[in-house]
Amino acid sequence: MNFLPKKIDDYAVEHSQQEPELLQALGKETWQKVLAPRMLSGHFQGRVLSMISKLVRPKNILEIGTYTGYSALCLAEGMQPDGMLHTIDCNEELYDLQRKYFDLSGYGTQIKQHLGAALEIIPTLDTDFDLVFVDADKNNYPNYLKLLLPTLKSGAVLLSDNVLWSGKIVEPLVEGDLDTVALLEYNKLLNTDPRLETVLLPIRDGLTITRVK
């Protein structure tokens, strides 16, 4: 969902870095072959992720929610030459598509795919992550934060996608809407925990940048 008028949004996209050809191909294949292609980060948000990663220059990246691998490749653009990106997803049907583009990108040996539940996999990763991107099941966002926060060192950056949830976070709550309830809790935690500095950007469906103090 876009919160800006279309003409302004188009102008912003037109005056941002162009999407690499490999990511164009991945985006096209995602829209042609995969269910729910709107889950793709896409050109503009992908360039935002790339820019943040290049500014952070992370050695180790954790991504929760791989989908078809688009955002992972954007984040990998800023990774240090000896860095590693761990990406977790529970959809085994997308594993080969992800690997295809990871290997074509030149980052193939630096991207490790994990298949399964993130809450179970994260504790097994004995790594200090400099950059984390959360873009998975919304009802578990607070659980991911509670699991990750004690492990993140000062200066680590946490990125969170879909935090505006198509505007539902400011609308009357619908009974049984557990995703929105979880996001409301998550957004509050990010903004009130004294260990964190947070800014919520109205980019696409909402992207939060959080820094560990």
CYANA upper distance limits for C-alpha pairs under 8 A (distance plus 0.5 A):
  1 MET  CA    166 SER  CA      6.30
  1 MET  CA    204 ARG  CA      6.03
  1 MET  CA    205 ASP  CA      5.76
  2 ASN  CA      6 LYS  CA      8.37
  2 ASN  CA      9 ASP  CA      8.22
  2 ASN  CA    203 ILE  CA      7.91
  2 ASN  CA    204 ARG  CA      5.36
  2 ASN  CA    205 ASP  CA      7.06
  3 PHE  CA    202 PRO  CA      7.46
  3 PHE  CA    203 ILE  CA      8.18
  3 PHE  CA    204 ARG  CA      7.30
  3 PHE  CA    205 ASP  CA      8.27
  4 LEU  CA      8 ILE  CA      6.91
  4 LEU  CA      9 ASP  CA      6.29
  5 PRO  CA      9 ASP  CA      6.63
  6 LYS  CA     10 ASP  CA      6.42
  7 LYS  CA     11 TYR  CA      6.64
  8 ILE  CA     12 ALA  CA      6.73
  9 ASP  CA     13 VAL  CA      6.84
 10 ASP  CA     14 GLU  CA      6.58
 11 TYR  CA     15 HIS  CA      6.67
 12 ALA  CA     16 SER  CA      6.82
 13 VAL  CA     43 HIS  CA      8.46
 13 VAL  CA     44 PHE  CA      6.39
 16 SER  CA     44 PHE  CA      7.91
 16 SER  CA     47 ARG  CA      8.18
 17 GLN  CA     47 ARG  CA      7.26
 18 GLN  CA     43 HIS  CA      8.20
 19 GLU  CA     23 LEU  CA      7.07
 19 GLU  CA     24 GLN  CA      6.99
 19 GLU  CA     43 HIS  CA      6.16
 19 GLU  CA     47 ARG  CA      7.76
 20 PRO  CA     24 GLN  CA      6.87
 21 GLU  CA     25 ALA  CA      6.80
 22 LEU  CA     26 LEU  CA      6.77
 22 LEU  CA    101 TYR  CA      8.22
 22 LEU  CA    104 LEU  CA      8.47
 22 LEU  CA    105 SER  CA      7.74
 23 LEU  CA     27 GLY  CA      6.47
 23 LEU  CA     70 TYR  CA      7.13
 24 GLN  CA     28 LYS  CA      6.65
 25 ALA  CA     29 GLU  CA      6.66
 26 LEU  CA     30 THR  CA      6.52
 26 LEU  CA     68 THR  CA      8.33
 26 LEU  CA     70 TYR  CA      7.49
 26 LEU  CA    101 TYR  CA      7.65
 27 GLY  CA     31 TRP  CA      6.80
 27 GLY  CA     40 LEU  CA      7.89
 27 GLY  CA     42 GLY  CA      7.53
 27 GLY  CA     70 TYR  CA      7.94
 28 LYS  CA     32 GLN  CA      6.72
 29 GLU  CA     33 LYS  CA      6.41
 29 GLU  CA     34 VAL  CA      8.18
 30 THR  CA     34 VAL  CA      5.61
 30 THR  CA     37 PRO  CA      6.50
 30 THR  CA     40 LEU  CA      8.35
 30 THR  CA     68 THR  CA      7.46
 31 TRP  CA     35 LEU  CA      8.38
 31 TRP  CA     37 PRO  CA      5.70
 39 MET  CA     67 TYR  CA      8.08
 40 LEU  CA     67 TYR  CA      7.87
 40 LEU  CA     68 THR  CA      8.06
 40 LEU  CA     70 TYR  CA      7.40
 40 LEU  CA     71 SER  CA      8.31
 41 SER  CA     45 GLN  CA      6.25
 41 SER  CA     46 GLY  CA      6.21
 41 SER  CA     70 TYR  CA      7.19
 41 SER  CA     71 SER  CA      6.53
 42 GLY  CA     46 GLY  CA      6.04
 42 GLY  CA     70 TYR  CA      8.05
 43 HIS  CA     47 ARG  CA      6.71
 44 PHE  CA     48 VAL  CA      6.93
 45 GLN  CA     49 LEU  CA      6.72
 45 GLN  CA    203 ILE  CA      7.74
 45 GLN  CA    204 ARG  CA      7.72
 46 GLY  CA     50 SER  CA      6.65
 46 GLY  CA     70 TYR  CA      8.08
 46 GLY  CA     71 SER  CA      6.59
 46 GLY  CA     74 CYS  CA      6.25
 47 ARG  CA     51 MET  CA      6.55
 47 ARG  CA     74 CYS  CA      7.46
 48 VAL  CA     52 ILE  CA      6.73
 49 LEU  CA     53 SER  CA      6.65
 49 LEU  CA     71 SER  CA      7.81
 49 LEU  CA     74 CYS  CA      6.58
 49 LEU  CA     75 LEU  CA      6.38
 50 SER  CA     54 LYS  CA      6.66
 50 SER  CA     74 CYS  CA      5.26
 50 SER  CA     75 LEU  CA      5.66
 50 SER  CA     76 ALA  CA      8.07
 50 SER  CA     77 GLU  CA      6.50
 50 SER  CA     78 GLY  CA      6.88
 51 MET  CA     55 LEU  CA      6.73
 51 MET  CA     78 GLY  CA      7.97
 52 ILE  CA     56 VAL  CA      6.67
 52 ILE  CA     78 GLY  CA      8.35
 53 SER  CA     57 ARG  CA      6.27
 53 SER  CA     58 PRO  CA      7.24
 53 SER  CA     75 LEU  CA      6.03
 53 SER  CA     76 ALA  CA      7.99
 53 SER  CA     77 GLU  CA      7.55
 53 SER  CA     78 GLY  CA      5.06
 53 SER  CA     79 MET  CA      7.29
 53 SER  CA    131 LEU  CA      8.08
 54 LYS  CA     58 PRO  CA      8.44
 54 LYS  CA     77 GLU  CA      7.32
 54 LYS  CA     78 GLY  CA      4.34
 54 LYS  CA     79 MET  CA      7.57
 55 LEU  CA     78 GLY  CA      7.83
 56 VAL  CA     78 GLY  CA      7.95
 56 VAL  CA    130 ASP  CA      8.36
 56 VAL  CA    131 LEU  CA      8.11
 56 VAL  CA    157 VAL  CA      8.34
 57 ARG  CA     78 GLY  CA      5.88
 57 ARG  CA     79 MET  CA      6.01
 57 ARG  CA     80 GLN  CA      6.50
 58 PRO  CA     78 GLY  CA      7.40
 58 PRO  CA     79 MET  CA      5.66
 58 PRO  CA     80 GLN  CA      6.55
 58 PRO  CA     83 GLY  CA      7.77
 58 PRO  CA    129 PHE  CA      8.31
 58 PRO  CA    130 ASP  CA      5.72
 58 PRO  CA    131 LEU  CA      6.58
 59 LYS  CA     79 MET  CA      6.30
 59 LYS  CA     80 GLN  CA      5.63
 59 LYS  CA     81 PRO  CA      8.49
 59 LYS  CA     82 ASP  CA      7.47
 59 LYS  CA     83 GLY  CA      4.79
 59 LYS  CA     84 MET  CA      6.96
 59 LYS  CA    129 PHE  CA      8.04
 59 LYS  CA    130 ASP  CA      7.05
 60 ASN  CA     79 MET  CA      7.94
 60 ASN  CA     83 GLY  CA      6.00
 60 ASN  CA     84 MET  CA      5.54
 60 ASN  CA     85 LEU  CA      6.29
 60 ASN  CA     86 HIS  CA      8.32
 60 ASN  CA    127 THR  CA      7.93
 60 ASN  CA    128 ASP  CA      7.31
 60 ASN  CA    129 PHE  CA      5.38
 60 ASN  CA    130 ASP  CA      6.15
 60 ASN  CA    131 LEU  CA      7.27
 61 ILE  CA     75 LEU  CA      8.38
 61 ILE  CA     79 MET  CA      8.27
 61 ILE  CA     83 GLY  CA      8.48
 61 ILE  CA     84 MET  CA      6.90
 61 ILE  CA     85 LEU  CA      5.06
 61 ILE  CA     86 HIS  CA      6.64
 61 ILE  CA    129 PHE  CA      6.00
 61 ILE  CA    130 ASP  CA      6.65
 61 ILE  CA    131 LEU  CA      5.39
 61 ILE  CA    132 VAL  CA      6.24
 61 ILE  CA    133 PHE  CA      8.46
 62 LEU  CA     85 LEU  CA      6.40
 62 LEU  CA     86 HIS  CA      5.42
 62 LEU  CA     87 THR  CA      6.37
 62 LEU  CA    129 PHE  CA      6.94
 62 LEU  CA    131 LEU  CA      6.92
 62 LEU  CA    132 VAL  CA      5.19
 62 LEU  CA    133 PHE  CA      6.82
 63 GLU  CA     72 ALA  CA      7.48
 63 GLU  CA     85 LEU  CA      8.01
 63 GLU  CA     86 HIS  CA      6.70
 63 GLU  CA     87 THR  CA      5.05
 63 GLU  CA     88 ILE  CA      6.77
 63 GLU  CA    132 VAL  CA      6.25
 63 GLU  CA    133 PHE  CA      5.23
 63 GLU  CA    134 VAL  CA      6.57
 63 GLU  CA    135 ASP  CA      8.09
 64 ILE  CA     87 THR  CA      6.48
 64 ILE  CA     88 ILE  CA      5.59
 64 ILE  CA     89 ASP  CA      7.27
 64 ILE  CA    118 ALA  CA      7.23
 64 ILE  CA    132 VAL  CA      8.34
 64 ILE  CA    133 PHE  CA      6.71
 64 ILE  CA    134 VAL  CA      5.42
 64 ILE  CA    135 ASP  CA      6.31
 64 ILE  CA    136 ALA  CA      6.41
 65 GLY  CA     87 THR  CA      7.41
 65 GLY  CA     88 ILE  CA      6.06
 65 GLY  CA     89 ASP  CA      5.53
 65 GLY  CA    134 VAL  CA      7.21
 65 GLY  CA    135 ASP  CA      5.60
 65 GLY  CA    136 ALA  CA      5.00
 65 GLY  CA    137 ASP  CA      8.43
 66 THR  CA     70 TYR  CA      8.29
 66 THR  CA     71 SER  CA      7.87
 66 THR  CA     72 ALA  CA      7.34
 66 THR  CA     87 THR  CA      6.40
 66 THR  CA     88 ILE  CA      6.42
 66 THR  CA     89 ASP  CA      5.86
 66 THR  CA    135 ASP  CA      8.39
 67 TYR  CA     89 ASP  CA      7.41
 67 TYR  CA     91 ASN  CA      8.27
 67 TYR  CA     94 LEU  CA      7.46
 67 TYR  CA     98 GLN  CA      8.38
 68 THR  CA     94 LEU  CA      6.69
 68 THR  CA     95 TYR  CA      8.39
 68 THR  CA     97 LEU  CA      7.00
 68 THR  CA     98 GLN  CA      5.69
 69 GLY  CA     73 LEU  CA      6.86
 69 GLY  CA     98 GLN  CA      5.58
 69 GLY  CA    101 TYR  CA      7.97
 69 GLY  CA    102 PHE  CA      7.94
 70 TYR  CA     74 CYS  CA      7.00
 71 SER  CA     75 LEU  CA      6.69
 72 ALA  CA     76 ALA  CA      6.58
 72 ALA  CA     85 LEU  CA      8.23
 72 ALA  CA     87 THR  CA      7.76
 73 LEU  CA     77 GLU  CA      7.08
 73 LEU  CA    102 PHE  CA      7.58
 73 LEU  CA    105 SER  CA      8.09
 73 LEU  CA    107 TYR  CA      8.37
 74 CYS  CA     78 GLY  CA      8.41
 75 LEU  CA     79 MET  CA      7.52
 76 ALA  CA     85 LEU  CA      7.50
 76 ALA  CA    107 TYR  CA      7.65
 79 MET  CA     83 GLY  CA      6.32
 79 MET  CA     84 MET  CA      8.05
 82 ASP  CA    110 GLN  CA      8.42
 83 GLY  CA    110 GLN  CA      7.09
 84 MET  CA    110 GLN  CA      5.23
 84 MET  CA    111 ILE  CA      6.45
 84 MET  CA    112 LYS  CA      7.97
 85 LEU  CA    110 GLN  CA      6.56
 85 LEU  CA    111 ILE  CA      5.26
 85 LEU  CA    112 LYS  CA      6.69
 86 HIS  CA    111 ILE  CA      6.46
 86 HIS  CA    112 LYS  CA      5.42
 86 HIS  CA    113 GLN  CA      6.61
 86 HIS  CA    114 HIS  CA      7.67
 87 THR  CA    111 ILE  CA      7.86
 87 THR  CA    112 LYS  CA      6.83
 87 THR  CA    113 GLN  CA      5.66
 87 THR  CA    114 HIS  CA      6.50
 88 ILE  CA    113 GLN  CA      6.61
 88 ILE  CA    114 HIS  CA      5.16
 88 ILE  CA    115 LEU  CA      6.42
 88 ILE  CA    116 GLY  CA      7.51
 88 ILE  CA    117 ALA  CA      8.23
 88 ILE  CA    118 ALA  CA      6.67
 88 ILE  CA    121 ILE  CA      8.40
 89 ASP  CA    113 GLN  CA      8.38
 89 ASP  CA    114 HIS  CA      6.96
 89 ASP  CA    115 LEU  CA      5.81
 89 ASP  CA    116 GLY  CA      6.48
 89 ASP  CA    117 ALA  CA      7.64
 89 ASP  CA    118 ALA  CA      7.71
 90 CYS  CA    115 LEU  CA      5.75
 90 CYS  CA    116 GLY  CA      4.87
 90 CYS  CA    117 ALA  CA      6.46
 90 CYS  CA    118 ALA  CA      8.46
 91 ASN  CA     95 TYR  CA      7.73
 91 ASN  CA    115 LEU  CA      7.70
 91 ASN  CA    116 GLY  CA      8.20
 92 GLU  CA    115 LEU  CA      7.14
 94 LEU  CA     98 GLN  CA      6.70
 95 TYR  CA     99 ARG  CA      6.75
 95 TYR  CA    113 GLN  CA      8.38
 96 ASP  CA    100 LYS  CA      6.56
 97 LEU  CA    101 TYR  CA      7.16
 98 GLN  CA    102 PHE  CA      6.62
 99 ARG  CA    103 ASP  CA      6.51
 99 ARG  CA    108 GLY  CA      8.02
100 LYS  CA    104 LEU  CA      6.83
101 TYR  CA    105 SER  CA      6.54
102 PHE  CA    106 GLY  CA      7.55
102 PHE  CA    107 TYR  CA      6.56
102 PHE  CA    108 GLY  CA      5.25
102 PHE  CA    111 ILE  CA      7.63
103 ASP  CA    107 TYR  CA      6.95
103 ASP  CA    108 GLY  CA      4.66
103 ASP  CA    109 THR  CA      8.03
104 LEU  CA    108 GLY  CA      7.72
107 TYR  CA    111 ILE  CA      6.88
114 HIS  CA    121 ILE  CA      8.08
116 GLY  CA    120 GLU  CA      8.24
116 GLY  CA    121 ILE  CA      7.61
117 ALA  CA    121 ILE  CA      6.77
118 ALA  CA    122 ILE  CA      6.24
119 LEU  CA    123 PRO  CA      7.87
119 LEU  CA    143 ASN  CA      8.33
119 LEU  CA    144 TYR  CA      7.38
119 LEU  CA    147 LEU  CA      8.26
120 GLU  CA    124 THR  CA      7.99
121 ILE  CA    125 LEU  CA      7.42
128 ASP  CA    151 THR  CA      7.71
128 ASP  CA    152 LEU  CA      7.31
128 ASP  CA    153 LYS  CA      8.02
129 PHE  CA    152 LEU  CA      7.13
129 PHE  CA    156 ALA  CA      7.54
130 ASP  CA    152 LEU  CA      8.06
130 ASP  CA    153 LYS  CA      8.27
130 ASP  CA    155 GLY  CA      7.94
130 ASP  CA    156 ALA  CA      5.07
130 ASP  CA    157 VAL  CA      6.72
131 LEU  CA    156 ALA  CA      6.35
131 LEU  CA    157 VAL  CA      5.38
131 LEU  CA    158 LEU  CA      6.38
131 LEU  CA    159 LEU  CA      8.17
132 VAL  CA    157 VAL  CA      6.84
132 VAL  CA    158 LEU  CA      5.24
132 VAL  CA    159 LEU  CA      6.49
133 PHE  CA    158 LEU  CA      6.49
133 PHE  CA    159 LEU  CA      5.14
133 PHE  CA    160 SER  CA      6.38
133 PHE  CA    161 ASP  CA      8.20
134 VAL  CA    141 TYR  CA      8.15
134 VAL  CA    158 LEU  CA      8.14
134 VAL  CA    159 LEU  CA      6.67
134 VAL  CA    160 SER  CA      5.34
134 VAL  CA    161 ASP  CA      6.77
135 ASP  CA    160 SER  CA      6.86
135 ASP  CA    161 ASP  CA      5.76
135 ASP  CA    162 ASN  CA      7.81
136 ALA  CA    141 TYR  CA      8.32
137 ASP  CA    141 TYR  CA      7.55
138 LYS  CA    179 ASP  CA      5.77
138 LYS  CA    180 THR  CA      8.26
138 LYS  CA    182 ALA  CA      7.11
138 LYS  CA    183 LEU  CA      7.04
139 ASN  CA    178 LEU  CA      6.73
139 ASN  CA    179 ASP  CA      5.15
139 ASN  CA    180 THR  CA      8.22
139 ASN  CA    181 VAL  CA      8.23
139 ASN  CA    182 ALA  CA      5.53
139 ASN  CA    183 LEU  CA      7.64
140 ASN  CA    144 TYR  CA      6.64
140 ASN  CA    182 ALA  CA      7.59
141 TYR  CA    145 LEU  CA      6.82
141 TYR  CA    182 ALA  CA      7.23
141 TYR  CA    183 LEU  CA      7.40
141 TYR  CA    186 TYR  CA      6.75
142 PRO  CA    146 LYS  CA      6.74
142 PRO  CA    182 ALA  CA      7.07
142 PRO  CA    183 LEU  CA      8.12
142 PRO  CA    185 GLU  CA      7.34
142 PRO  CA    186 TYR  CA      5.52
142 PRO  CA    189 LEU  CA      8.34
143 ASN  CA    147 LEU  CA      6.64
144 TYR  CA    148 LEU  CA      6.48
145 LEU  CA    149 LEU  CA      6.17
145 LEU  CA    186 TYR  CA      8.38
146 LYS  CA    150 PRO  CA      7.95
147 LEU  CA    151 THR  CA      8.29
148 LEU  CA    152 LEU  CA      6.97
152 LEU  CA    156 ALA  CA      6.62
152 LEU  CA    212 VAL  CA      7.66
153 LYS  CA    212 VAL  CA      7.31
154 SER  CA    211 ARG  CA      8.36
154 SER  CA    212 VAL  CA      5.57
154 SER  CA    213 LYS  CA      5.52
155 GLY  CA    211 ARG  CA      6.54
155 GLY  CA    212 VAL  CA      5.76
155 GLY  CA    213 LYS  CA      6.56
156 ALA  CA    211 ARG  CA      6.33
156 ALA  CA    212 VAL  CA      5.91
157 VAL  CA    209 ILE  CA      7.52
157 VAL  CA    210 THR  CA      6.13
157 VAL  CA    211 ARG  CA      5.09
157 VAL  CA    212 VAL  CA      6.91
158 LEU  CA    208 THR  CA      8.44
158 LEU  CA    209 ILE  CA      6.53
158 LEU  CA    210 THR  CA      5.46
158 LEU  CA    211 ARG  CA      6.79
158 LEU  CA    212 VAL  CA      8.43
159 LEU  CA    207 LEU  CA      7.38
159 LEU  CA    208 THR  CA      6.08
159 LEU  CA    209 ILE  CA      5.39
159 LEU  CA    210 THR  CA      6.77
160 SER  CA    207 LEU  CA      6.08
160 SER  CA    208 THR  CA      5.53
160 SER  CA    209 ILE  CA      7.31
161 ASP  CA    205 ASP  CA      7.68
161 ASP  CA    206 GLY  CA      6.56
161 ASP  CA    207 LEU  CA      5.25
161 ASP  CA    208 THR  CA      7.17
162 ASN  CA    166 SER  CA      8.30
162 ASN  CA    205 ASP  CA      5.30
162 ASN  CA    206 GLY  CA      5.50
162 ASN  CA    207 LEU  CA      6.79
163 VAL  CA    183 LEU  CA      6.88
163 VAL  CA    187 ASN  CA      7.60
163 VAL  CA    205 ASP  CA      7.17
163 VAL  CA    206 GLY  CA      5.42
163 VAL  CA    207 LEU  CA      6.68
163 VAL  CA    208 THR  CA      7.49
164 LEU  CA    168 LYS  CA      7.38
164 LEU  CA    169 ILE  CA      6.49
164 LEU  CA    202 PRO  CA      8.09
164 LEU  CA    205 ASP  CA      5.99
164 LEU  CA    206 GLY  CA      5.28
164 LEU  CA    207 LEU  CA      8.41
165 TRP  CA    169 ILE  CA      6.96
165 TRP  CA    180 THR  CA      7.77
165 TRP  CA    183 LEU  CA      8.50
165 TRP  CA    205 ASP  CA      6.45
165 TRP  CA    206 GLY  CA      7.71
166 SER  CA    205 ASP  CA      6.46
167 GLY  CA    171 GLU  CA      7.34
168 LYS  CA    172 PRO  CA      8.16
168 LYS  CA    173 LEU  CA      8.03
168 LYS  CA    180 THR  CA      7.24
169 ILE  CA    173 LEU  CA      8.36
169 ILE  CA    180 THR  CA      6.79
169 ILE  CA    183 LEU  CA      7.99
169 ILE  CA    184 LEU  CA      6.88
173 LEU  CA    177 ASP  CA      7.72
173 LEU  CA    180 THR  CA      8.13
173 LEU  CA    181 VAL  CA      8.41
177 ASP  CA    181 VAL  CA      7.04
178 LEU  CA    182 ALA  CA      6.58
179 ASP  CA    183 LEU  CA      6.72
180 THR  CA    184 LEU  CA      6.61
181 VAL  CA    185 GLU  CA      6.87
182 ALA  CA    186 TYR  CA      6.54
183 LEU  CA    187 ASN  CA      6.43
184 LEU  CA    188 LYS  CA      6.74
185 GLU  CA    189 LEU  CA      6.67
186 TYR  CA    190 LEU  CA      6.73
187 ASN  CA    191 ASN  CA      6.81
188 LYS  CA    192 THR  CA      6.52
189 LEU  CA    193 ASP  CA      6.18
190 LEU  CA    196 LEU  CA      7.18
190 LEU  CA    197 GLU  CA      8.21
190 LEU  CA    198 THR  CA      6.85
190 LEU  CA    210 THR  CA      7.75
191 ASN  CA    196 LEU  CA      7.83
191 ASN  CA    197 GLU  CA      7.67
191 ASN  CA    198 THR  CA      6.36
192 THR  CA    196 LEU  CA      8.22
195 ARG  CA    212 VAL  CA      6.51
195 ARG  CA    213 LYS  CA      5.99
196 LEU  CA    210 THR  CA      6.99
196 LEU  CA    211 ARG  CA      6.21
196 LEU  CA    212 VAL  CA      5.30
196 LEU  CA    213 LYS  CA      6.12
197 GLU  CA    210 THR  CA      6.00
197 GLU  CA    211 ARG  CA      5.62
197 GLU  CA    212 VAL  CA      6.98
197 GLU  CA    213 LYS  CA      7.31
198 THR  CA    208 THR  CA      7.44
198 THR  CA    209 ILE  CA      6.26
198 THR  CA    210 THR  CA      4.80
198 THR  CA    211 ARG  CA      6.94
199 VAL  CA    208 THR  CA      6.29
199 VAL  CA    209 ILE  CA      5.96
199 VAL  CA    210 THR  CA      7.00
200 LEU  CA    206 GLY  CA      7.45
200 LEU  CA    207 LEU  CA      6.48
200 LEU  CA    208 THR  CA      4.74
200 LEU  CA    209 ILE  CA      6.86
201 LEU  CA    206 GLY  CA      6.30
201 LEU  CA    207 LEU  CA      5.73
201 LEU  CA    208 THR  CA      6.32
201 LEU  CA    209 ILE  CA      8.19
202 PRO  CA    206 GLY  CA      5.20
202 PRO  CA    207 LEU  CA      7.03
203 ILE  CA    207 LEU  CA      6.39
